[in-house]
Amino acid sequence: MRDYRHKIDFLHRVKGRDEYGEPIDTWEVFKQGIWASYDPLLGNEFFAAQTTENKVEAKFNMRYIEGITSEMRLRFNGQDYEIIGQPVNVKGLNRELLCYCKLVK
């Protein structure tokens, strides 16, 4: 059993326009208060993840949630993380979801 002791929120992009008609994107909460485990990537796992084009800095594991995509962001401890690649439905059983992420600066 995973140690789901951190609360995270999932955000989705909302396209809109500012007062001058220029397109702007905002991030709004899609799912809030999800219990998850947080694992910063260290050592060999961190260096293996660096071989991809995007730098993966952390992984979040939680119970399966329908509708989570790579177009979303994840908020943890007041910081936003971009989801790298497709979220993984562990073993295809709809029980666990794994997201590899990088911090949005």
PARORO-701743 format. One line per 5 residues: number of its first residue (from 1); for each residue x, y, z of N, C-alpha, C. Coordinates in pm, whole numbers, plus 32768, in hexadecimal, padded with zeros to 4 digits. Atoms other than C-alpha are relative to their C-alpha. Last residue first. Layout:
<sedos>
NUM> X:Y:Z:X:Y:Z:X:Y:Z | ...;
</sedos>
This chain:
<sedos>
105> 7FB7:7F8E:7FC6:838C:8AEA:7AF1:7FC9:8082:7FCF | 8013:7F8E:805B:82A4:89C3:7ABE:8041:8079:8041 | 802C:7F85:7FC3:8331:889A:7B7E:7FF5:806D:7F98 | 7F93:7FA0:7FEA:8350:8759:7ABB:7FC3:8080:8035 | 8015:7F6E:800C:8269:8631:7ACD:8082:804D:800A;
100> 7F79:7FC9:7FFB:8244:84B8:7AAB:7FF6:8094:7FDF | 7FE0:7F8A:8052:80E0:8452:7AFB:8091:8027:8017 | 7F79:7FD1:7FEB:8076:82F9:7B75:801C:8073:7FA1 | 7FD7:7FA4:8069:7F0A:8291:7B9A:8089:8036:8025 | 7F94:7FA2:7FE0:7E9C:8162:7C61:8020:8056:7F88;
95> 7FF2:7FF7:7F6D:7D61:808E:7C66:8064:806A:802A | 8051:7F8F:7FCE:7CDF:809D:7AFF:8000:8007:8099 | 806B:8032:7FA9:7D76:7F42:7ABF:7FA3:806C:8034 | 807F:7FF8:8047:7E4E:7F99:7992:7F88:7FD5:8051 | 802E:8086:8025:7F89:7F1F:7A47:7F78:7FFF:7FBB;
90> 7FA8:806D:7FD8:7FB8:807F:7AD2:7FBD:7F79:7FE8 | 8062:8053:7FBC:7EE4:8179:7A0C:804A:7F7F:8022 | 7FFC:8091:800E:800A:8258:79B2:7F95:7FBE:8056 | 800B:8040:7F7D:7FD8:83CD:797A:7FF0:7F69:7FEE | 8086:8026:7FD4:8041:841D:7815:8004:7FCA:808E;
85> 8033:807B:803C:8189:84D1:77DF:7F73:7FE3:8032 | 7FAC:8026:8071:8210:85D4:78D2:7FCD:7F7B:7FC8 | 7FFF:8091:800F:810A:866F:79B6:804A:7FDD:7F7F | 802F:802A:8084:8169:87D8:79FF:8008:7F68:7FF9 | 7FAD:8060:8047:818B:8828:7B70:7FBD:7FDF:7F7B;
80> 803E:8046:8071:80FF:8958:7C23:8067:7FA8:7FBB | 7FB1:7FFA:807B:8179:89C1:7D7B:7FBC:7FAD:7F95 | 8001:7F7A:8039:80A0:8A1B:7EA6:8053:800E:7F80 | 7FBC:7FA0:7FA7:80FC:88DE:7F65:800D:808B:7FC1 | 7FD5:803F:7F84:8090:8804:7E3E:804F:8067:8052;
75> 7FD3:7F9E:7F9C:7FD0:8878:7D0B:801B:7FB8:8083 | 8016:8034:7F7A:7FB5:8790:7BDD:8035:8068:8061 | 7F95:7FE9:7FA0:7F94:8807:7A7B:7FD5:7FCA:8087 | 8020:7FC4:7F7D:7EBC:878E:7960:807F:801D:804E | 801A:7F71:8017:7EFF:8752:77ED:7FE7:804A:8083;
70> 7F7F:7FBA:7FFF:7F9F:8602:7844:7FF0:8096:7FE7 | 7FB2:8005:807C:7E45:857E:7895:8083:804C:8011 | 7F82:7FB8:7FF0:7D72:8525:79C8:8052:7FEF:7F80 | 7FFB:7F7D:8041:7C10:84C3:7964:807F:804F:8010 | 8028:7FF7:808C:7BC7:83A3:7A52:8012:808F:7FCD;
65> 8062:7F95:8015:7C85:83A1:7B9B:7FE5:8006:7F69 | 8025:7FDF:8089:7D43:826B:7C0E:7F92:806A:7FFC | 8069:8058:8032:7DC3:8272:7D73:7FD6:8031:7F76 | 8080:7FEE:7FBA:7F01:8338:7D97:7F9F:7F96:7FD1 | 804F:8079:800E:8072:833A:7D36:7F82:8011:8053;
60> 8072:8001:7FA6:8136:8478:7CFA:7FAE:7F83:7FE2 | 806F:8054:8029:828E:847A:7C5D:7F97:8000:806F | 804B:8040:7F94:838F:858B:7C6E:7F99:7FA1:7FC6 | 7FC8:7FE1:7F7D:8499:8643:7BA7:7FBC:7FB7:8072 | 805E:8030:7F9C:846A:85CD:7A41:8040:8016:8088;
55> 7FC5:8024:7F80:8536:86A0:7952:7F94:7FDA:8064 | 802C:7FAD:7F90:84A0:8698:77F9:803D:7FD0:8081 | 7FF5:7F75:802A:8554:8609:76C9:7FDB:8060:8070 | 806F:7FD4:8053:8587:84B9:776E:8012:8093:7FDF | 7FE3:8027:808A:86DD:8447:77E5:7F8D:8025:7FA3;
50> 7FC5:7F90:8049:86A4:8511:7922:801E:7FDD:7F70 | 806C:7FAA:8031:85B9:8404:79A6:8035:8073:7FAD | 8046:804B:8069:86DB:830E:79C0:7F91:8055:7FC4 | 7FAC:7FFB:8077:87A1:8414:7A81:7FC3:7FB2:7F8D | 7FFD:7F77:8034:8688:8448:7B7D:8050:8005:7F7E;
45> 8082:7FE8:803E:864F:82CF:7BA9:7FFB:808C:7FC3 | 8008:8042:8083:87C3:8299:7BE3:7F7C:801C:7FB9 | 7FA1:8066:8028:87DB:8396:7CFE:7FEA:7FC9:7F74 | 7F77:7FF3:7FCD:86A3:8452:7D63:8057:7F94:7FC2 | 7FA7:8060:8041:854A:848F:7CD5:808F:801D:8029;
40> 7FA0:7FBB:8056:846D:8546:7DCF:805E:7F98:7FC4 | 7F78:8034:7FFF:835C:845A:7E45:8057:8055:7FA5 | 7FA6:7FA8:8049:8204:84DA:7EA4:808D:7FC9:800F | 7F77:8008:7FCF:80EE:83EC:7F0C:8056:805A:7FA5 | 7F9A:803B:8058:7F8D:845A:7ECA:8083:7FEE:804A;
35> 7F92:8037:7FAF:7E45:84C0:7F70:8060:7FB6:7FA4 | 7FE4:808C:8020:7D71:8595:7E85:8076:7FD2:8057 | 7FF1:804F:7F86:7CF2:86D9:7F1F:8016:7F6C:7FEA | 7FBD:7FC2:7F8E:7C6D:877C:7DE3:8009:7F9E:8075 | 8018:8057:7F8D:7C12:8703:7C88:8053:8036:8073;
30> 804F:806B:803D:7BF6:87EA:7B56:7FD6:7F9D:806C | 8001:8082:7FBE:7C72:892C:7BFA:7FA0:7FA1:7FB8 | 8069:800F:7F9C:7CA4:8A4B:7B08:8000:7F73:8036 | 8006:8089:7FCD:7DD6:8AB7:7A45:7F9A:7FFA:8070 | 7FFC:8006:7F6E:7DC0:8BF1:7971:7FF5:7F6D:8027;
25> 8020:8080:7FC4:7E15:8C24:7805:8008:800D:8098 | 7FB4:8020:7F86:7E09:8D73:7757:7FD2:7F77:8032 | 8015:8083:7FC0:7DA0:8DD9:75F8:8058:7FEF:807B | 7F8D:8058:8014:7DA5:8F50:75B3:7FE7:7F79:8045 | 801F:8067:8062:7C51:8FF8:759E:8072:7FA1:7FE2;
20> 7FDD:7FCD:8084:7CC5:9135:764A:7FE5:7F9B:7F92 | 8056:7F8D:8020:7C0F:90E5:7791:801E:803F:7F79 | 7FF8:7F92:7FA1:7CB4:8F8E:7799:7FAA:8075:7FD1 | 7FCB:7F85:803A:7C41:8E5E:76D7:8005:806B:806C | 8057:7F8C:7FF9:7C05:8CF8:7740:8040:8076:7FBA;
15> 7FDC:7F97:805F:7C91:8B9B:7734:7F9A:8071:8009 | 807A:7FC0:8031:7C6C:8AC4:7869:802B:8074:7FA7 | 7FF0:7F7E:8043:7D88:89D3:78B2:7F78:8032:7FCF | 800C:8006:8092:7D4A:88BA:79A9:8001:808E:7FC9 | 802D:7F85:8042:7DC8:889B:7B0C:7FF1:7FE7:7F6B;
10> 7FEA:8001:8090:7DED:8764:7BE5:7FBF:807C:7FC4 | 8070:7FD6:8052:7E0D:8799:7D5B:8029:7FEF:7F6E | 7FE1:7FBA:807C:7EF3:86E8:7E4F:7F7E:8029:7FBB | 8074:7FD6:804E:7EDF:8676:7FB7:802E:8050:7F87 | 7FF8:7F77:8032:8002:85B1:8044:7F82:8021:7FB1;
5> 800B:7FA3:7F90:7FEA:847C:8120:800D:8093:7FD7 | 8045:7F8B:8035:7FA7:8366:8026:7FEB:8065:8071 | 8011:7FA0:7F94:80AB:826D:80A0:7FC4:8081:7FC8 | 7FB7:7F81:8009:8081:8158:7FA4:7FE0:8059:8077 | 8055:7F88:8000:8000:8000:8000:8058:807C:8000;
</sedos>
